[in-house]
Amino acid sequence: MSEDAFNMSIRKFLKEVGVTSQRKIEETVRKGQIGGEKKKKLNVRMTLTVEGTGLNHVVDGEIELP
């Protein structure tokens, strides 16, 4: 596999992750499934693992709510 094909494959996967993750977060907020009192931010965490490797990459962040 060429370096360009590898790069495009990664980008395609990450685009799918980004789009589907955004939809899930929006859906959760719209349904009011954030629990408790009126929150101004969501604490979020994304974990990336790759089968057959020791990769376990965690990204923590905050999303401001409308």
KEVEX-867027 format. One record per atom (N, C-alpha, C, O, CB): residue number from 1; residue in three letters; atom name; x, y, z. Coordinates in Angstrom, 1 decimal, m for minus. Glycine has a CB too. Example, Ala and Ser with C-alpha at 12.3 -4.5 7.8 and 13.67 -1.06 7.14 Angstrom:
% KEVEX-867027
<atom 1; ala; N; <13.2; m5.7; 7.8>>
<atom 1; ala; CA; <12.3; m4.5; 7.8>>
<atom 1; ala; C; <13.2; m3.3; 7.8>>
<atom 1; ala; O; <14.2; m3.3; 8.5>>
<atom 1; ala; CB; <11.3; m4.5; 9.0>>
<atom 2; ser; N; <12.8; m2.2; 7.1>>
<atom 2; ser; CA; <13.7; m1.1; 7.1>>
<atom 2; ser; C; <12.9; 0.0; 7.9>>
<atom 2; ser; O; <13.4; 1.1; 8.0>>
<atom 2; ser; CB; <14.1; m0.6; 5.7>>
END
This chain:
% KEVEX-867027
<atom 1; met; N; <0.8; m1.2; 0.0>>
<atom 1; met; CA; <0.0; 0.0; 0.0>>
<atom 1; met; C; <0.9; 1.2; 0.0>>
<atom 1; met; O; <1.9; 1.3; 0.7>>
<atom 1; met; CB; <m1.0; 0.0; 1.2>>
<atom 2; ser; N; <0.5; 2.2; m0.8>>
<atom 2; ser; CA; <1.3; 3.4; m0.9>>
<atom 2; ser; C; <1.0; 4.3; 0.3>>
<atom 2; ser; O; <0.0; 4.1; 1.0>>
<atom 2; ser; CB; <1.0; 4.2; m2.2>>
<atom 3; glu; N; <1.9; 5.2; 0.6>>
<atom 3; glu; CA; <1.8; 6.2; 1.7>>
<atom 3; glu; C; <0.5; 7.0; 1.5>>
<atom 3; glu; O; <m0.2; 7.3; 2.5>>
<atom 3; glu; CB; <3.0; 7.1; 1.8>>
<atom 4; asp; N; <0.3; 7.4; 0.2>>
<atom 4; asp; CA; <m0.9; 8.2; 0.0>>
<atom 4; asp; C; <m2.2; 7.5; 0.2>>
<atom 4; asp; O; <m3.2; 8.0; 0.8>>
<atom 4; asp; CB; <m0.9; 8.7; m1.5>>
<atom 5; ala; N; <m2.3; 6.2; m0.2>>
<atom 5; ala; CA; <m3.5; 5.4; 0.1>>
<atom 5; ala; C; <m3.7; 5.1; 1.6>>
<atom 5; ala; O; <m4.8; 5.2; 2.1>>
<atom 5; ala; CB; <m3.3; 4.0; m0.7>>
<atom 6; phe; N; <m2.6; 4.9; 2.3>>
<atom 6; phe; CA; <m2.6; 4.7; 3.7>>
<atom 6; phe; C; <m3.2; 6.0; 4.4>>
<atom 6; phe; O; <m4.1; 5.9; 5.2>>
<atom 6; phe; CB; <m1.2; 4.4; 4.3>>
<atom 7; asn; N; <m2.7; 7.2; 4.0>>
<atom 7; asn; CA; <m3.1; 8.4; 4.5>>
<atom 7; asn; C; <m4.6; 8.7; 4.3>>
<atom 7; asn; O; <m5.4; 9.1; 5.1>>
<atom 7; asn; CB; <m2.3; 9.6; 4.0>>
<atom 8; met; N; <m5.0; 8.4; 3.0>>
<atom 8; met; CA; <m6.5; 8.6; 2.7>>
<atom 8; met; C; <m7.4; 7.6; 3.5>>
<atom 8; met; O; <m8.5; 8.0; 3.8>>
<atom 8; met; CB; <m6.7; 8.3; 1.2>>
<atom 9; ser; N; <m6.9; 6.4; 3.7>>
<atom 9; ser; CA; <m7.7; 5.4; 4.5>>
<atom 9; ser; C; <m7.9; 5.9; 5.9>>
<atom 9; ser; O; <m9.0; 5.8; 6.5>>
<atom 9; ser; CB; <m7.0; 4.0; 4.5>>
<atom 10; ile; N; <m6.8; 6.4; 6.5>>
<atom 10; ile; CA; <m6.9; 7.0; 7.9>>
<atom 10; ile; C; <m7.9; 8.1; 7.9>>
<atom 10; ile; O; <m8.7; 8.2; 8.8>>
<atom 10; ile; CB; <m5.5; 7.4; 8.4>>
<atom 11; arg; N; <m7.7; 9.1; 6.9>>
<atom 11; arg; CA; <m8.6; 10.2; 6.9>>
<atom 11; arg; C; <m10.1; 9.9; 6.7>>
<atom 11; arg; O; <m11.0; 10.5; 7.3>>
<atom 11; arg; CB; <m8.2; 11.2; 5.7>>
<atom 12; lys; N; <m10.3; 8.8; 5.9>>
<atom 12; lys; CA; <m11.7; 8.4; 5.7>>
<atom 12; lys; C; <m12.3; 7.8; 7.0>>
<atom 12; lys; O; <m13.4; 8.1; 7.4>>
<atom 12; lys; CB; <m11.8; 7.3; 4.6>>
<atom 13; phe; N; <m11.5; 7.1; 7.7>>
<atom 13; phe; CA; <m11.9; 6.5; 9.0>>
<atom 13; phe; C; <m12.2; 7.7; 10.0>>
<atom 13; phe; O; <m13.2; 7.7; 10.7>>
<atom 13; phe; CB; <m10.9; 5.6; 9.6>>
<atom 14; leu; N; <m11.3; 8.6; 10.1>>
<atom 14; leu; CA; <m11.4; 9.7; 11.1>>
<atom 14; leu; C; <m12.6; 10.6; 10.7>>
<atom 14; leu; O; <m13.3; 11.1; 11.6>>
<atom 14; leu; CB; <m10.2; 10.5; 11.1>>
<atom 15; lys; N; <m12.9; 10.8; 9.4>>
<atom 15; lys; CA; <m14.1; 11.6; 9.0>>
<atom 15; lys; C; <m15.3; 10.9; 9.5>>
<atom 15; lys; O; <m16.3; 11.5; 10.0>>
<atom 15; lys; CB; <m14.1; 11.7; 7.5>>
<atom 16; glu; N; <m15.4; 9.5; 9.3>>
<atom 16; glu; CA; <m16.6; 8.8; 9.8>>
<atom 16; glu; C; <m16.7; 8.9; 11.3>>
<atom 16; glu; O; <m17.9; 9.1; 11.8>>
<atom 16; glu; CB; <m16.5; 7.3; 9.3>>
<atom 17; val; N; <m15.6; 8.8; 12.0>>
<atom 17; val; CA; <m15.7; 8.9; 13.5>>
<atom 17; val; C; <m16.2; 10.3; 13.9>>
<atom 17; val; O; <m17.1; 10.4; 14.7>>
<atom 17; val; CB; <m14.3; 8.6; 14.1>>
<atom 18; gly; N; <m15.7; 11.3; 13.2>>
<atom 18; gly; CA; <m16.1; 12.7; 13.6>>
<atom 18; gly; C; <m17.5; 13.0; 13.3>>
<atom 18; gly; O; <m18.2; 13.5; 14.1>>
<atom 18; gly; CB; <m15.2; 13.7; 12.8>>
<atom 19; val; N; <m18.0; 12.6; 12.1>>
<atom 19; val; CA; <m19.4; 12.8; 11.7>>
<atom 19; val; C; <m20.4; 12.0; 12.6>>
<atom 19; val; O; <m21.3; 12.6; 13.1>>
<atom 19; val; CB; <m19.6; 12.4; 10.3>>
<atom 20; thr; N; <m20.1; 10.8; 12.8>>
<atom 20; thr; CA; <m21.0; 10.0; 13.6>>
<atom 20; thr; C; <m21.0; 10.4; 15.1>>
<atom 20; thr; O; <m22.0; 10.3; 15.8>>
<atom 20; thr; CB; <m20.7; 8.5; 13.5>>
<atom 21; ser; N; <m19.8; 10.7; 15.6>>
<atom 21; ser; CA; <m19.7; 11.2; 17.0>>
<atom 21; ser; C; <m20.5; 12.5; 17.2>>
<atom 21; ser; O; <m21.2; 12.6; 18.2>>
<atom 21; ser; CB; <m18.2; 11.4; 17.4>>
<atom 22; gln; N; <m20.4; 13.4; 16.3>>
<atom 22; gln; CA; <m21.1; 14.7; 16.4>>
<atom 22; gln; C; <m22.6; 14.4; 16.4>>
<atom 22; gln; O; <m23.3; 15.0; 17.2>>
<atom 22; gln; CB; <m20.7; 15.6; 15.2>>
<atom 23; arg; N; <m23.1; 13.5; 15.6>>
<atom 23; arg; CA; <m24.5; 13.2; 15.5>>
<atom 23; arg; C; <m25.0; 12.6; 16.9>>
<atom 23; arg; O; <m26.0; 13.0; 17.4>>
<atom 23; arg; CB; <m24.8; 12.2; 14.4>>
<atom 24; lys; N; <m24.2; 11.7; 17.4>>
<atom 24; lys; CA; <m24.5; 11.1; 18.7>>
<atom 24; lys; C; <m24.6; 12.1; 19.8>>
<atom 24; lys; O; <m25.5; 12.0; 20.7>>
<atom 24; lys; CB; <m23.6; 10.0; 19.0>>
<atom 25; ile; N; <m23.6; 13.0; 19.9>>
<atom 25; ile; CA; <m23.6; 14.0; 20.9>>
<atom 25; ile; C; <m24.8; 14.9; 20.8>>
<atom 25; ile; O; <m25.5; 15.2; 21.8>>
<atom 25; ile; CB; <m22.3; 14.8; 20.9>>
<atom 26; glu; N; <m25.1; 15.4; 19.6>>
<atom 26; glu; CA; <m26.2; 16.3; 19.3>>
<atom 26; glu; C; <m27.5; 15.6; 19.7>>
<atom 26; glu; O; <m28.4; 16.2; 20.3>>
<atom 26; glu; CB; <m26.3; 16.7; 17.9>>
<atom 27; glu; N; <m27.7; 14.3; 19.3>>
<atom 27; glu; CA; <m28.9; 13.6; 19.7>>
<atom 27; glu; C; <m29.1; 13.4; 21.2>>
<atom 27; glu; O; <m30.2; 13.6; 21.7>>
<atom 27; glu; CB; <m28.8; 12.2; 19.0>>
<atom 28; thr; N; <m28.0; 13.2; 21.9>>
<atom 28; thr; CA; <m28.0; 13.0; 23.3>>
<atom 28; thr; C; <m28.4; 14.3; 24.0>>
<atom 28; thr; O; <m29.3; 14.3; 24.9>>
<atom 28; thr; CB; <m26.7; 12.6; 23.9>>
<atom 29; val; N; <m27.9; 15.4; 23.5>>
<atom 29; val; CA; <m28.2; 16.8; 24.1>>
<atom 29; val; C; <m29.7; 17.1; 23.8>>
<atom 29; val; O; <m30.4; 17.6; 24.7>>
<atom 29; val; CB; <m27.3; 17.9; 23.5>>
<atom 30; arg; N; <m30.1; 16.9; 22.6>>
<atom 30; arg; CA; <m31.5; 17.2; 22.2>>
<atom 30; arg; C; <m32.5; 16.4; 23.0>>
<atom 30; arg; O; <m33.6; 16.9; 23.4>>
<atom 30; arg; CB; <m31.7; 16.9; 20.7>>
<atom 31; lys; N; <m32.2; 15.2; 23.3>>
<atom 31; lys; CA; <m33.1; 14.3; 24.1>>
<atom 31; lys; C; <m33.1; 14.6; 25.6>>
<atom 31; lys; O; <m33.8; 14.0; 26.4>>
<atom 31; lys; CB; <m32.8; 12.8; 23.8>>
<atom 32; gly; N; <m32.2; 15.5; 25.9>>
<atom 32; gly; CA; <m32.0; 15.9; 27.3>>
<atom 32; gly; C; <m31.4; 14.8; 28.2>>
<atom 32; gly; O; <m31.7; 14.7; 29.4>>
<atom 32; gly; CB; <m33.4; 16.2; 27.9>>
<atom 33; gln; N; <m30.6; 14.0; 27.6>>
<atom 33; gln; CA; <m30.0; 12.9; 28.3>>
<atom 33; gln; C; <m28.7; 13.2; 29.0>>
<atom 33; gln; O; <m27.8; 12.4; 29.2>>
<atom 33; gln; CB; <m29.8; 11.7; 27.4>>
<atom 34; ile; N; <m28.5; 14.5; 29.4>>
<atom 34; ile; CA; <m27.3; 14.9; 30.0>>
<atom 34; ile; C; <m27.4; 14.9; 31.5>>
<atom 34; ile; O; <m26.4; 15.1; 32.2>>
<atom 34; ile; CB; <m26.9; 16.3; 29.5>>
<atom 35; gly; N; <m28.5; 14.6; 32.0>>
<atom 35; gly; CA; <m28.7; 14.4; 33.5>>
<atom 35; gly; C; <m28.5; 15.6; 34.4>>
<atom 35; gly; O; <m27.8; 16.6; 34.0>>
<atom 35; gly; CB; <m27.8; 13.4; 33.9>>
<atom 36; gly; N; <m29.2; 15.6; 35.5>>
<atom 36; gly; CA; <m29.0; 16.5; 36.5>>
<atom 36; gly; C; <m29.4; 18.0; 36.2>>
<atom 36; gly; O; <m30.2; 18.2; 35.3>>
<atom 36; gly; CB; <m27.6; 16.5; 37.0>>
<atom 37; glu; N; <m28.8; 18.9; 36.9>>
<atom 37; glu; CA; <m29.0; 20.3; 36.7>>
<atom 37; glu; C; <m28.6; 20.8; 35.4>>
<atom 37; glu; O; <m28.0; 20.1; 34.6>>
<atom 37; glu; CB; <m28.3; 21.1; 37.8>>
<atom 38; lys; N; <m29.0; 22.0; 35.1>>
<atom 38; lys; CA; <m28.7; 22.6; 33.8>>
<atom 38; lys; C; <m27.2; 22.8; 33.7>>
<atom 38; lys; O; <m26.6; 23.6; 34.4>>
<atom 38; lys; CB; <m29.4; 24.0; 33.6>>
<atom 39; lys; N; <m26.6; 22.1; 32.7>>
<atom 39; lys; CA; <m25.2; 22.1; 32.6>>
<atom 39; lys; C; <m24.8; 23.1; 31.5>>
<atom 39; lys; O; <m25.6; 23.4; 30.6>>
<atom 39; lys; CB; <m24.6; 20.8; 32.2>>
<atom 40; lys; N; <m23.6; 23.7; 31.6>>
<atom 40; lys; CA; <m23.1; 24.6; 30.6>>
<atom 40; lys; C; <m22.1; 23.9; 29.7>>
<atom 40; lys; O; <m21.8; 24.4; 28.6>>
<atom 40; lys; CB; <m22.5; 25.8; 31.2>>
<atom 41; lys; N; <m21.5; 22.8; 30.1>>
<atom 41; lys; CA; <m20.5; 22.1; 29.4>>
<atom 41; lys; C; <m20.7; 20.6; 29.6>>
<atom 41; lys; O; <m21.1; 20.1; 30.6>>
<atom 41; lys; CB; <m19.1; 22.6; 29.8>>
<atom 42; leu; N; <m20.3; 19.9; 28.6>>
<atom 42; leu; CA; <m20.2; 18.4; 28.7>>
<atom 42; leu; C; <m18.7; 18.0; 28.7>>
<atom 42; leu; O; <m17.9; 18.5; 28.0>>
<atom 42; leu; CB; <m20.9; 17.7; 27.5>>
<atom 43; asn; N; <m18.4; 17.2; 29.7>>
<atom 43; asn; CA; <m17.1; 16.6; 29.7>>
<atom 43; asn; C; <m17.1; 15.4; 28.8>>
<atom 43; asn; O; <m17.9; 14.5; 29.0>>
<atom 43; asn; CB; <m16.6; 16.2; 31.2>>
<atom 44; val; N; <m16.2; 15.3; 27.9>>
<atom 44; val; CA; <m16.2; 14.2; 26.9>>
<atom 44; val; C; <m14.9; 13.5; 26.9>>
<atom 44; val; O; <m13.8; 14.1; 27.2>>
<atom 44; val; CB; <m16.6; 14.7; 25.5>>
<atom 45; arg; N; <m14.9; 12.2; 26.5>>
<atom 45; arg; CA; <m13.7; 11.5; 26.3>>
<atom 45; arg; C; <m13.8; 10.6; 25.1>>
<atom 45; arg; O; <m14.8; 9.9; 24.9>>
<atom 45; arg; CB; <m13.4; 10.6; 27.6>>
<atom 46; met; N; <m12.8; 10.5; 24.3>>
<atom 46; met; CA; <m12.7; 9.7; 23.1>>
<atom 46; met; C; <m11.5; 8.7; 23.3>>
<atom 46; met; O; <m10.4; 9.2; 23.6>>
<atom 46; met; CB; <m12.6; 10.5; 21.8>>
<atom 47; thr; N; <m11.7; 7.4; 23.2>>
<atom 47; thr; CA; <m10.7; 6.5; 23.3>>
<atom 47; thr; C; <m10.5; 5.8; 22.0>>
<atom 47; thr; O; <m11.4; 5.2; 21.4>>
<atom 47; thr; CB; <m11.0; 5.5; 24.4>>
<atom 48; leu; N; <m9.2; 5.7; 21.5>>
<atom 48; leu; CA; <m8.8; 5.1; 20.3>>
<atom 48; leu; C; <m8.0; 3.8; 20.6>>
<atom 48; leu; O; <m7.0; 3.9; 21.3>>
<atom 48; leu; CB; <m8.1; 6.0; 19.3>>
<atom 49; thr; N; <m8.5; 2.7; 20.2>>
<atom 49; thr; CA; <m7.7; 1.4; 20.4>>
<atom 49; thr; C; <m7.6; 0.8; 19.0>>
<atom 49; thr; O; <m8.4; 1.0; 18.1>>
<atom 49; thr; CB; <m8.4; 0.5; 21.4>>
<atom 50; val; N; <m6.5; 0.0; 18.8>>
<atom 50; val; CA; <m6.3; m0.7; 17.6>>
<atom 50; val; C; <m6.1; m2.2; 18.0>>
<atom 50; val; O; <m5.1; m2.5; 18.7>>
<atom 50; val; CB; <m5.1; m0.2; 16.8>>
<atom 51; glu; N; <m7.0; m3.1; 17.5>>
<atom 51; glu; CA; <m6.8; m4.5; 17.8>>
<atom 51; glu; C; <m5.4; m5.0; 17.4>>
<atom 51; glu; O; <m4.9; m4.6; 16.4>>
<atom 51; glu; CB; <m7.9; m5.3; 17.0>>
<atom 52; gly; N; <m4.9; m5.8; 18.3>>
<atom 52; gly; CA; <m3.6; m6.5; 18.1>>
<atom 52; gly; C; <m2.4; m5.6; 18.4>>
<atom 52; gly; O; <m1.3; m6.0; 18.1>>
<atom 52; gly; CB; <m3.6; m6.9; 16.7>>
<atom 53; thr; N; <m2.7; m4.4; 18.9>>
<atom 53; thr; CA; <m1.6; m3.5; 19.3>>
<atom 53; thr; C; <m1.8; m3.0; 20.7>>
<atom 53; thr; O; <m2.8; m3.3; 21.3>>
<atom 53; thr; CB; <m1.5; m2.3; 18.3>>
<atom 54; gly; N; <m0.8; m2.3; 21.2>>
<atom 54; gly; CA; <m0.9; m1.8; 22.6>>
<atom 54; gly; C; <m1.5; m0.3; 22.5>>
<atom 54; gly; O; <m1.5; 0.3; 23.6>>
<atom 54; gly; CB; <0.4; m1.8; 23.3>>
<atom 55; leu; N; <m2.0; 0.1; 21.4>>
<atom 55; leu; CA; <m2.5; 1.5; 21.3>>
<atom 55; leu; C; <m3.7; 1.7; 22.1>>
<atom 55; leu; O; <m4.7; 1.0; 21.9>>
<atom 55; leu; CB; <m2.7; 1.8; 19.8>>
<atom 56; asn; N; <m3.6; 2.7; 23.0>>
<atom 56; asn; CA; <m4.8; 3.1; 23.8>>
<atom 56; asn; C; <m4.6; 4.6; 24.0>>
<atom 56; asn; O; <m4.0; 5.0; 25.0>>
<atom 56; asn; CB; <m4.9; 2.3; 25.2>>
<atom 57; his; N; <m5.2; 5.4; 23.0>>
<atom 57; his; CA; <m5.0; 6.8; 23.0>>
<atom 57; his; C; <m6.3; 7.5; 23.5>>
<atom 57; his; O; <m7.4; 7.2; 23.0>>
<atom 57; his; CB; <m4.6; 7.3; 21.6>>
<atom 58; val; N; <m6.2; 8.3; 24.6>>
<atom 58; val; CA; <m7.4; 8.9; 25.2>>
<atom 58; val; C; <m7.3; 10.4; 25.0>>
<atom 58; val; O; <m6.3; 11.0; 25.3>>
<atom 58; val; CB; <m7.5; 8.5; 26.7>>
<atom 59; val; N; <m8.4; 11.0; 24.5>>
<atom 59; val; CA; <m8.5; 12.5; 24.4>>
<atom 59; val; C; <m9.7; 12.9; 25.2>>
<atom 59; val; O; <m10.8; 12.5; 25.0>>
<atom 59; val; CB; <m8.6; 12.9; 22.9>>
<atom 60; asp; N; <m9.4; 13.8; 26.2>>
<atom 60; asp; CA; <m10.4; 14.4; 27.0>>
<atom 60; asp; C; <m10.7; 15.8; 26.6>>
<atom 60; asp; O; <m9.8; 16.5; 26.1>>
<atom 60; asp; CB; <m10.0; 14.4; 28.5>>
<atom 61; gly; N; <m11.9; 16.3; 26.7>>
<atom 61; gly; CA; <m12.2; 17.6; 26.4>>
<atom 61; gly; C; <m13.6; 18.1; 26.9>>
<atom 61; gly; O; <m14.2; 17.4; 27.7>>
<atom 61; gly; CB; <m12.3; 17.8; 24.9>>
<atom 62; glu; N; <m13.9; 19.3; 26.6>>
<atom 62; glu; CA; <m15.2; 19.9; 27.0>>
<atom 62; glu; C; <m15.9; 20.4; 25.8>>
<atom 62; glu; O; <m15.3; 20.9; 24.8>>
<atom 62; glu; CB; <m15.0; 21.0; 28.1>>
<atom 63; ile; N; <m17.3; 20.3; 25.8>>
<atom 63; ile; CA; <m18.1; 20.8; 24.8>>
<atom 63; ile; C; <m19.1; 21.8; 25.4>>
<atom 63; ile; O; <m19.8; 21.4; 26.3>>
<atom 63; ile; CB; <m18.9; 19.7; 24.0>>
<atom 64; glu; N; <m19.1; 23.0; 25.0>>
<atom 64; glu; CA; <m20.0; 24.0; 25.5>>
<atom 64; glu; C; <m21.4; 23.7; 25.0>>
<atom 64; glu; O; <m21.6; 23.5; 23.8>>
<atom 64; glu; CB; <m19.5; 25.5; 25.2>>
<atom 65; leu; N; <m22.4; 23.8; 25.9>>
<atom 65; leu; CA; <m23.8; 23.6; 25.5>>
<atom 65; leu; C; <m24.5; 24.9; 25.1>>
<atom 65; leu; O; <m24.1; 26.0; 25.6>>
<atom 65; leu; CB; <m24.5; 22.9; 26.6>>
<atom 66; pro; N; <m25.5; 24.8; 24.3>>
<atom 66; pro; CA; <m26.2; 26.0; 23.9>>
<atom 66; pro; C; <m27.0; 26.6; 25.0>>
<atom 66; pro; O; <m27.7; 27.6; 24.9>>
<atom 66; pro; CB; <m27.1; 25.7; 22.7>>
END
